[in-house]
Amino acid sequence: MRLLIVQVLAALLFAGSTWFLFDRVLEQRDTARSERDQALSERDAVIQIANQIAERLAQAAANDNKHTEELSNALKANQDLRASVGTGDQRLFIQANCPAANVRADSAGAGVADAGAPELAANARPDYFTLRDQLALSKQMILGLQDHIRSFCITQPATTGTEK
């Protein structure tokens, strides 16, 4: 009878330890699955963020290429105009009025005979073309910044705070 009790106790001890180890293995499996699921979720989030960043970088590159090409075209047009003016093919006229002080409307001979249209002085032409180049550059910078704001800043979530 003692032998039977010892065998039953040994079997119970073996079954209990087996159950404990099996339960421990199941707990470790569940923990590993949870950690795997969390890692997969984090990986998916990182991939999504990387894709968004890639899209934004592509959009920024496209905006940059667009405005760089427009600036290049504007500078080339200015250079062509400068060359045409330099060779005399074209002239730079200015819009001007010469108000006559104390001249009655019915008076005759108050003008200059055969006067041509006012033209930009030769020594002012380089400054004019420099201003045109700077204007084209400024315009493309402003348009580029506006595109950047439309593409990146406006799509950001707005903060709703009660700042005063």
FIKOL-526200 format. One record per atom (N, C-alpha, C): residue in one letter; atom name; x, y, z. Coordinates in nm, 4 decimals. Layout:
   residuo   atomo         c1         c2         c3
         A      CA          X          Y          Z
...
end
This chain:
   residuo   atomo         c1         c2         c3
         M       N     0.0811    -0.1171     0.0000
         M      CA     0.0000     0.0000     0.0000
         M       C     0.0873     0.1261     0.0000
         R       N     0.1956     0.1192     0.0737
         R      CA     0.2871     0.2318     0.0764
         R       C     0.3443     0.2592    -0.0609
         L       N     0.3742     0.1573    -0.1284
         L      CA     0.4309     0.1718    -0.2604
         L       C     0.3293     0.2379    -0.3520
         L       N     0.2054     0.2031    -0.3381
         L      CA     0.1002     0.2630    -0.4182
         L       C     0.0849     0.4117    -0.3868
         I       N     0.0923     0.4457    -0.2584
         I      CA     0.0811     0.5862    -0.2175
         I       C     0.2000     0.6665    -0.2716
         V       N     0.3185     0.6117    -0.2625
         V      CA     0.4385     0.6773    -0.3116
         V       C     0.4266     0.6954    -0.4625
         Q       N     0.3766     0.5924    -0.5323
         Q      CA     0.3614     0.6025    -0.6775
         Q       C     0.2566     0.7088    -0.7146
         V       N     0.1453     0.7129    -0.6387
         V      CA     0.0414     0.8116    -0.6645
         V       C     0.0961     0.9516    -0.6362
         L       N     0.1672     0.9688    -0.5272
         L      CA     0.2269     1.0982    -0.4941
         L       C     0.3293     1.1401    -0.5999
         A       N     0.4084     1.0449    -0.6448
         A      CA     0.5075     1.0743    -0.7484
         A       C     0.4363     1.1137    -0.8780
         A       N     0.3301     1.0428    -0.9115
         A      CA     0.2547     1.0752    -1.0326
         A       C     0.1903     1.2134    -1.0194
         L       N     0.1339     1.2436    -0.9009
         L      CA     0.0743     1.3761    -0.8786
         L       C     0.1814     1.4856    -0.8854
         L       N     0.2957     1.4611    -0.8265
         L      CA     0.4053     1.5570    -0.8300
         L       C     0.4526     1.5786    -0.9739
         F       N     0.4656     1.4700    -1.0482
         F      CA     0.5060     1.4808    -1.1874
         F       C     0.4010     1.5561    -1.2692
         A       N     0.2728     1.5244    -1.2476
         A      CA     0.1641     1.5911    -1.3206
         A       C     0.1591     1.7394    -1.2839
         G       N     0.1751     1.7724    -1.1580
         G      CA     0.1728     1.9111    -1.1133
         G       C     0.2882     1.9909    -1.1724
         S       N     0.4075     1.9332    -1.1686
         S      CA     0.5231     2.0042    -1.2241
         S       C     0.5094     2.0167    -1.3758
         T       N     0.4570     1.9129    -1.4410
         T      CA     0.4342     1.9187    -1.5848
         T       C     0.3312     2.0286    -1.6182
         W       N     0.2238     2.0312    -1.5409
         W      CA     0.1203     2.1338    -1.5617
         W       C     0.1794     2.2732    -1.5403
         F       N     0.2604     2.2903    -1.4343
         F      CA     0.3226     2.4194    -1.4052
         F       C     0.4141     2.4622    -1.5208
         L       N     0.4972     2.3693    -1.5675
         L      CA     0.5881     2.4019    -1.6788
         L       C     0.5100     2.4317    -1.8068
         F       N     0.4051     2.3534    -1.8334
         F      CA     0.3227     2.3747    -1.9510
         F       C     0.2536     2.5116    -1.9436
         D       N     0.2033     2.5479    -1.8254
         D      CA     0.1394     2.6773    -1.8063
         D       C     0.2404     2.7899    -1.8270
         R       N     0.3603     2.7684    -1.7789
         R      CA     0.4669     2.8684    -1.7962
         R       C     0.5005     2.8855    -1.9450
         V       N     0.5084     2.7763    -2.0185
         V      CA     0.5369     2.7817    -2.1618
         V       C     0.4238     2.8539    -2.2353
         L       N     0.2980     2.8258    -2.1976
         L      CA     0.1840     2.8943    -2.2601
         L       C     0.1882     3.0444    -2.2315
         E       N     0.2254     3.0807    -2.1107
         E      CA     0.2368     3.2225    -2.0750
         E       C     0.3472     3.2902    -2.1553
         Q       N     0.4596     3.2229    -2.1716
         Q      CA     0.5685     3.2785    -2.2518
         Q       C     0.5272     3.2911    -2.3992
         R       N     0.4515     3.1919    -2.4474
         R      CA     0.4033     3.1981    -2.5856
         R       C     0.3112     3.3180    -2.6044
         D       N     0.2198     3.3381    -2.5087
         D      CA     0.1283     3.4514    -2.5186
         D       C     0.2032     3.5840    -2.5122
         T       N     0.3026     3.5933    -2.4269
         T      CA     0.3847     3.7142    -2.4166
         T       C     0.4610     3.7379    -2.5471
         A       N     0.5163     3.6316    -2.6035
         A      CA     0.5904     3.6448    -2.7298
         A       C     0.4969     3.6888    -2.8422
         R       N     0.3772     3.6343    -2.8474
         R      CA     0.2805     3.6750    -2.9494
         R       C     0.2438     3.8224    -2.9338
         S       N     0.2224     3.8636    -2.8098
         S      CA     0.1875     4.0036    -2.7841
         S       C     0.3014     4.0961    -2.8273
         E       N     0.4238     4.0603    -2.7930
         E      CA     0.5394     4.1407    -2.8326
         E       C     0.5558     4.1414    -2.9840
         R       N     0.5311     4.0269    -3.0486
         R      CA     0.5387     4.0200    -3.1948
         R       C     0.4342     4.1112    -3.2587
         D       N     0.3115     4.1050    -3.2075
         D      CA     0.2052     4.1889    -3.2620
         D       C     0.2372     4.3375    -3.2449
         Q       N     0.2919     4.3722    -3.1296
         Q      CA     0.3296     4.5112    -3.1055
         Q       C     0.4426     4.5535    -3.1989
         A       N     0.5399     4.4661    -3.2181
         A      CA     0.6510     4.4974    -3.3091
         A       C     0.6007     4.5122    -3.4528
         L       N     0.5087     4.4272    -3.4951
         L      CA     0.4518     4.4386    -3.6293
         L       C     0.3740     4.5689    -3.6456
         S       N     0.3011     4.6053    -3.5415
         S      CA     0.2262     4.7315    -3.5456
         S       C     0.3214     4.8501    -3.5552
         E       N     0.4282     4.8484    -3.4776
         E      CA     0.5273     4.9554    -3.4829
         E       C     0.5961     4.9589    -3.6191
         R       N     0.6259     4.8410    -3.6745
         R      CA     0.6874     4.8351    -3.8069
         R       C     0.5954     4.8961    -3.9125
         D       N     0.4671     4.8613    -3.9059
         D      CA     0.3707     4.9166    -4.0020
         D       C     0.3611     5.0683    -3.9894
         A       N     0.3643     5.1175    -3.8657
         A      CA     0.3589     5.2632    -3.8450
         A       C     0.4842     5.3300    -3.9021
         V       N     0.5996     5.2691    -3.8817
         V      CA     0.7244     5.3256    -3.9345
         V       C     0.7225     5.3242    -4.0876
         I       N     0.6718     5.2172    -4.1465
         I      CA     0.6620     5.2096    -4.2922
         I       C     0.5677     5.3172    -4.3445
         Q       N     0.4559     5.3371    -4.2769
         Q      CA     0.3601     5.4394    -4.3190
         Q       C     0.4228     5.5787    -4.3104
         I       N     0.4933     5.6060    -4.2029
         I      CA     0.5601     5.7362    -4.1871
         I       C     0.6676     5.7534    -4.2949
         A       N     0.7433     5.6473    -4.3216
         A      CA     0.8475     5.6549    -4.4251
         A       C     0.7854     5.6821    -4.5618
         N       N     0.6718     5.6204    -4.5905
         N      CA     0.6035     5.6456    -4.7182
         N       C     0.5542     5.7899    -4.7268
         Q       N     0.5011     5.8416    -4.6162
         Q      CA     0.4555     5.9808    -4.6151
         Q       C     0.5725     6.0758    -4.6370
         I       N     0.6836     6.0472    -4.5726
         I      CA     0.8020     6.1320    -4.5886
         I       C     0.8522     6.1248    -4.7328
         A       N     0.8509     6.0050    -4.7897
         A      CA     0.8950     5.9908    -4.9296
         A       C     0.8033     6.0701    -5.0235
         E       N     0.6732     6.0655    -4.9985
         E      CA     0.5794     6.1430    -5.0807
         E       C     0.6049     6.2924    -5.0667
         R       N     0.6294     6.3376    -4.9442
         R      CA     0.6549     6.4793    -4.9215
         R       C     0.7858     6.5227    -4.9879
         L       N     0.8878     6.4375    -4.9791
         L      CA     1.0149     6.4710    -5.0440
         L       C     0.9990     6.4747    -5.1958
         A       N     0.9201     6.3827    -5.2499
         A      CA     0.8953     6.3840    -5.3947
         A       C     0.8193     6.5104    -5.4346
         Q       N     0.7214     6.5490    -5.3523
         Q      CA     0.6459     6.6712    -5.3810
         Q       C     0.7366     6.7933    -5.3727
         A       N     0.8238     6.7963    -5.2725
         A      CA     0.9168     6.9089    -5.2590
         A       C     1.0121     6.9149    -5.3784
         A       N     1.0594     6.7993    -5.4229
         A      CA     1.1492     6.7969    -5.5389
         A       C     1.0760     6.8430    -5.6646
         A       N     0.9512     6.8015    -5.6800
         A      CA     0.8728     6.8439    -5.7963
         A       C     0.8502     6.9952    -5.7935
         N       N     0.8153     7.0481    -5.6761
         N      CA     0.7973     7.1937    -5.6630
         N       C     0.9272     7.2669    -5.6949
         D       N     1.0374     7.2157    -5.6434
         D      CA     1.1670     7.2790    -5.6667
         D       C     1.2023     7.2769    -5.8152
         N       N     1.1824     7.1623    -5.8801
         N      CA     1.2120     7.1533    -6.0236
         N       C     1.1250     7.2494    -6.1038
         K       N     0.9967     7.2569    -6.0676
         K      CA     0.9037     7.3455    -6.1392
         K       C     0.9495     7.4907    -6.1292
         H       N     0.9782     7.5354    -6.0082
         H      CA     1.0146     7.6763    -5.9888
         H       C     1.1551     7.7065    -6.0404
         T       N     1.2428     7.6099    -6.0344
         T      CA     1.3766     7.6302    -6.0908
         T       C     1.3685     7.6448    -6.2419
         E       N     1.2851     7.5627    -6.3052
         E      CA     1.2683     7.5735    -6.4507
         E       C     1.2035     7.7068    -6.4886
         E       N     1.1016     7.7487    -6.4128
         E      CA     1.0376     7.8774    -6.4411
         E       C     1.1363     7.9927    -6.4230
         L       N     1.2190     7.9851    -6.3196
         L      CA     1.3205     8.0892    -6.2983
         L       C     1.4212     8.0888    -6.4126
         S       N     1.4639     7.9722    -6.4530
         S      CA     1.5590     7.9621    -6.5638
         S       C     1.4999     8.0223    -6.6910
         N       N     1.3726     7.9929    -6.7172
         N      CA     1.3066     8.0495    -6.8363
         N       C     1.2971     8.2017    -6.8278
         A       N     1.2628     8.2541    -6.7107
         A      CA     1.2525     8.3990    -6.6934
         A       C     1.3889     8.4657    -6.7097
         L       N     1.4932     8.4059    -6.6533
         L      CA     1.6272     8.4639    -6.6666
         L       C     1.6744     8.4576    -6.8117
         K       N     1.6403     8.3501    -6.8814
         K      CA     1.6772     8.3406    -7.0237
         K       C     1.6029     8.4464    -7.1047
         A       N     1.4750     8.4676    -7.0749
         A      CA     1.3987     8.5711    -7.1459
         A       C     1.4612     8.7083    -7.1208
         N       N     1.5018     8.7334    -6.9971
         N      CA     1.5687     8.8608    -6.9663
         N       C     1.7009     8.8725    -7.0407
         Q       N     1.7757     8.7626    -7.0464
         Q      CA     1.9042     8.7647    -7.1167
         Q       C     1.8835     8.7897    -7.2662
         D       N     1.7789     8.7262    -7.3230
         D      CA     1.7484     8.7491    -7.4653
         D       C     1.7096     8.8945    -7.4901
         L       N     1.6272     8.9515    -7.3998
         L      CA     1.5884     9.0913    -7.4138
         L       C     1.7104     9.1819    -7.4015
         R       N     1.7976     9.1501    -7.3091
         R      CA     1.9205     9.2289    -7.2905
         R       C     2.0048     9.2256    -7.4175
         A       N     2.0158     9.1081    -7.4772
         A      CA     2.0948     9.0956    -7.6006
         A       C     2.0280     9.1734    -7.7146
         S       N     1.8942     9.1649    -7.7239
         S      CA     1.8226     9.2377    -7.8307
         S       C     1.8369     9.3883    -7.8142
         V       N     1.8305     9.4347    -7.6915
         V      CA     1.8468     9.5783    -7.6671
         V       C     1.9906     9.6192    -7.6962
         G       N     2.0843     9.5327    -7.6613
         G      CA     2.2253     9.5634    -7.6850
         G       C     2.2584     9.5725    -7.8326
         T       N     2.1958     9.4895    -7.9142
         T      CA     2.2217     9.4930    -8.0586
         T       C     2.1366     9.5966    -8.1305
         G       N     2.0382     9.6523    -8.0609
         G      CA     1.9531     9.7538    -8.1206
         G       C     1.8290     9.6962    -8.1877
         D       N     1.8068     9.5659    -8.1783
         D      CA     1.6873     9.5069    -8.2382
         D       C     1.5614     9.5528    -8.1657
         Q       N     1.5726     9.5764    -8.0361
         Q      CA     1.4600     9.6249    -7.9574
         Q       C     1.5064     9.7450    -7.8774
         R       N     1.4082     9.8237    -7.8329
         R      CA     1.4397     9.9406    -7.7519
         R       C     1.3564     9.9340    -7.6249
         L       N     1.4053     9.9966    -7.5206
         L      CA     1.3334    10.0036    -7.3935
         L       C     1.2688    10.1403    -7.3820
         F       N     1.1386    10.1424    -7.3897
         F      CA     1.0647    10.2667    -7.3764
         F       C     1.0085    10.2771    -7.2358
         I       N     0.9909    10.4001    -7.1929
         I      CA     0.9276    10.4235    -7.0636
         I       C     0.8021    10.5048    -7.0874
         Q       N     0.7051    10.4825    -7.0020
         Q      CA     0.5825    10.5614    -7.0115
         Q       C     0.6041    10.6878    -6.9296
         A       N     0.5885    10.8021    -6.9950
         A      CA     0.6154    10.9280    -6.9261
         A       C     0.5197    11.0352    -6.9748
         N       N     0.4887    11.1250    -6.8860
         N      CA     0.4100    11.2440    -6.9175
         N       C     0.4920    11.3643    -6.8774
         C       N     0.4844    11.4652    -6.9563
         C      CA     0.5549    11.5889    -6.9243
         C       C     0.4486    11.6956    -6.8980
         P       N     0.4082    11.7124    -6.7763
         P      CA     0.3063    11.8133    -6.7496
         P       C     0.3642    11.9532    -6.7690
         A       N     0.2904    12.0322    -6.8368
         A      CA     0.3346    12.1696    -6.8615
         A       C     0.2709    12.2596    -6.7574
         A       N     0.3512    12.3328    -6.6871
         A      CA     0.3012    12.4216    -6.5829
         A       C     0.2586    12.5538    -6.6443
         N       N     0.1450    12.6032    -6.6029
         N      CA     0.0929    12.7334    -6.6466
         N       C     0.0773    12.7453    -6.7983
         V       N     0.0364    12.6388    -6.8637
         V      CA     0.0131    12.6435    -7.0080
         V       C    -0.1358    12.6301    -7.0292
         R       N    -0.1890    12.7240    -7.1046
         R      CA    -0.3322    12.7190    -7.1326
         R       C    -0.3596    12.6130    -7.2378
         A       N    -0.4797    12.5608    -7.2382
         A      CA    -0.5172    12.4561    -7.3319
         A       C    -0.5182    12.5056    -7.4745
         D       N    -0.5435    12.6354    -7.4964
         D      CA    -0.5536    12.6843    -7.6333
         D       C    -0.4201    12.7383    -7.6862
         S       N    -0.3157    12.7296    -7.6078
         S      CA    -0.1881    12.7836    -7.6544
         S       C    -0.1248    12.6884    -7.7537
         A       N    -0.0594    12.7402    -7.8476
         A      CA     0.0035    12.6591    -7.9514
         A       C     0.1545    12.6642    -7.9349
         G       N     0.2207    12.5651    -7.9879
         G      CA     0.3671    12.5651    -7.9868
         G       C     0.4272    12.5277    -7.8541
         A       N     0.3523    12.4640    -7.7666
         A      CA     0.4067    12.4281    -7.6362
         A       C     0.4764    12.2936    -7.6381
         G       N     0.4836    12.2252    -7.7508
         G      CA     0.5453    12.0933    -7.7571
         G       C     0.6743    12.0964    -7.8335
         V       N     0.7363    11.9809    -7.8435
         V      CA     0.8597    11.9677    -7.9190
         V       C     0.8246    11.8993    -8.0495
         A       N     0.8675    11.9571    -8.1573
         A      CA     0.8365    11.9006    -8.2885
         A       C     0.9106    11.7689    -8.3072
         D       N     0.8442    11.6701    -8.3620
         D      CA     0.9019    11.5397    -8.3946
         D       C     0.9657    11.4720    -8.2726
         A       N     0.9073    11.4885    -8.1570
         A      CA     0.9622    11.4241    -8.0371
         A       C     0.9294    11.2754    -8.0406
         G       N     1.0261    11.1911    -8.0132
         G      CA     1.0049    11.0462    -8.0103
         G       C     0.9575    11.0010    -7.8729
         A       N     0.9297    10.8756    -7.8628
         A      CA     0.8876    10.8210    -7.7334
         A       C     1.0056    10.8210    -7.6369
         P       N     0.9801    10.8459    -7.5104
         P      CA     1.0916    10.8470    -7.4134
         P       C     1.1527    10.7069    -7.4015
         E       N     1.2832    10.7040    -7.4018
         E      CA     1.3549    10.5767    -7.3971
         E       C     1.4458    10.5747    -7.2745
         L       N     1.4701    10.4552    -7.2219
         L      CA     1.5559    10.4387    -7.1051
         L       C     1.7004    10.4711    -7.1438
         A       N     1.7664    10.5478    -7.0602
         A      CA     1.9045    10.5885    -7.0876
         A       C     1.9951    10.4657    -7.0913
         A       N     2.0977    10.4728    -7.1713
         A      CA     2.1884    10.3591    -7.1903
         A       C     2.2559    10.3168    -7.0600
         N       N     2.2915    10.4136    -6.9748
         N      CA     2.3598    10.3781    -6.8503
         N       C     2.2634    10.3215    -6.7451
         A       N     2.1318    10.3309    -6.7667
         A      CA     2.0335    10.2759    -6.6726
         A       C     1.9893    10.1353    -6.7122
         R       N     2.0222    10.0925    -6.8323
         R      CA     1.9775     9.9619    -6.8804
         R       C     2.0299     9.8443    -6.7982
         P       N     2.1580     9.8421    -6.7606
         P      CA     2.2050     9.7290    -6.6788
         P       C     2.1279     9.7168    -6.5469
         D       N     2.0984     9.8310    -6.4863
         D      CA     2.0221     9.8279    -6.3616
         D       C     1.8820     9.7736    -6.3856
         Y       N     1.8236     9.8126    -6.4986
         Y      CA     1.6895     9.7642    -6.5337
         Y       C     1.6893     9.6115    -6.5458
         F       N     1.7884     9.5579    -6.6154
         F      CA     1.7936     9.4121    -6.6322
         F       C     1.8262     9.3412    -6.5023
         T       N     1.9089     9.4014    -6.4189
         T      CA     1.9366     9.3435    -6.2868
         T       C     1.8090     9.3384    -6.2038
         L       N     1.7315     9.4455    -6.2093
         L      CA     1.6042     9.4475    -6.1365
         L       C     1.5081     9.3417    -6.1898
         R       N     1.5049     9.3235    -6.3213
         R      CA     1.4184     9.2202    -6.3792
         R       C     1.4606     9.0817    -6.3328
         D       N     1.5920     9.0559    -6.3287
         D      CA     1.6421     8.9268    -6.2814
         D       C     1.6057     8.9047    -6.1340
         Q       N     1.6259     9.0090    -6.0537
         Q      CA     1.5935     8.9982    -5.9123
         Q       C     1.4438     8.9805    -5.8903
         L       N     1.3626     9.0462    -5.9706
         L      CA     1.2180     9.0308    -5.9623
         L       C     1.1769     8.8876    -5.9967
         A       N     1.2356     8.8317    -6.1006
         A      CA     1.2046     8.6933    -6.1385
         A       C     1.2458     8.5977    -6.0269
         L       N     1.3629     8.6190    -5.9678
         L      CA     1.4088     8.5346    -5.8579
         L       C     1.3160     8.5468    -5.7379
         S       N     1.2807     8.6678    -5.7005
         S      CA     1.1909     8.6890    -5.5862
         S       C     1.0551     8.6251    -5.6108
         K       N     1.0046     8.6396    -5.7311
         K      CA     0.8737     8.5815    -5.7647
         K       C     0.8772     8.4298    -5.7481
         Q       N     0.9812     8.3659    -5.8004
         Q      CA     0.9891     8.2200    -5.7903
         Q       C     1.0118     8.1749    -5.6460
         M       N     1.0840     8.2527    -5.5681
         M      CA     1.1020     8.2198    -5.4268
         M       C     0.9687     8.2264    -5.3539
         I       N     0.8915     8.3293    -5.3807
         I      CA     0.7609     8.3452    -5.3156
         I       C     0.6665     8.2343    -5.3587
         L       N     0.6621     8.2058    -5.4882
         L      CA     0.5757     8.0985    -5.5365
         L       C     0.6182     7.9635    -5.4797
         G       N     0.7489     7.9415    -5.4691
         G      CA     0.7988     7.8172    -5.4103
         G       C     0.7594     7.8034    -5.2638
         L       N     0.7724     7.9116    -5.1892
         L      CA     0.7321     7.9087    -5.0490
         L       C     0.5816     7.8873    -5.0345
         Q       N     0.5032     7.9489    -5.1229
         Q      CA     0.3588     7.9283    -5.1176
         Q       C     0.3242     7.7825    -5.1464
         D       N     0.3906     7.7227    -5.2448
         D      CA     0.3677     7.5809    -5.2734
         D       C     0.4085     7.4948    -5.1548
         H       N     0.5201     7.5293    -5.0927
         H      CA     0.5659     7.4539    -4.9750
         H       C     0.4626     7.4621    -4.8631
         I       N     0.4098     7.5799    -4.8401
         I      CA     0.3091     7.5971    -4.7348
         I       C     0.1840     7.5166    -4.7687
         R       N     0.1396     7.5248    -4.8947
         R      CA     0.0203     7.4487    -4.9351
         R       C     0.0434     7.2987    -4.9239
         S       N     0.1627     7.2536    -4.9579
         S      CA     0.1911     7.1103    -4.9606
         S       C     0.2206     7.0525    -4.8225
         F       N     0.2851     7.1281    -4.7374
         F      CA     0.3340     7.0713    -4.6129
         F       C     0.2717     7.1302    -4.4877
         C       N     0.2632     7.2582    -4.4817
         C      CA     0.2193     7.3217    -4.3574
         C       C     0.0685     7.3105    -4.3368
         I       N    -0.0083     7.3236    -4.4423
         I      CA    -0.1535     7.3203    -4.4287
         I       C    -0.2019     7.1791    -4.3999
         T       N    -0.1288     7.0764    -4.4466
         T      CA    -0.1717     6.9383    -4.4249
         T       C    -0.1398     6.8885    -4.2846
         Q       N    -0.0647     6.9656    -4.2088
         Q      CA    -0.0341     6.9272    -4.0713
         Q       C    -0.1586     6.9445    -3.9852
         P       N    -0.1780     6.8561    -3.8858
         P      CA    -0.2941     6.8740    -3.7983
         P       C    -0.2843     7.0044    -3.7200
         A       N    -0.3949     7.0736    -3.7150
         A      CA    -0.3984     7.2018    -3.6452
         A       C    -0.4042     7.1778    -3.4950
         T       N    -0.3333     7.2611    -3.4213
         T      CA    -0.3381     7.2509    -3.2762
         T       C    -0.4557     7.3334    -3.2272
         T       N    -0.5333     7.2763    -3.1397
         T      CA    -0.6496     7.3470    -3.0861
         T       C    -0.6234     7.3764    -2.9399
         G       N    -0.5567     7.4828    -2.9168
         G      CA    -0.5267     7.5245    -2.7802
         G       C    -0.5973     7.6547    -2.7495
         T       N    -0.5925     7.6911    -2.6260
         T      CA    -0.6554     7.8168    -2.5845
         T       C    -0.5466     7.9172    -2.5519
         E       N    -0.4591     7.9401    -2.6515
         E      CA    -0.3525     8.0369    -2.6298
         E       C    -0.4081     8.1772    -2.6415
         K       N    -0.3565     8.2653    -2.5600
         K      CA    -0.4018     8.4047    -2.5613
         K       C    -0.2903     8.4962    -2.5956
end
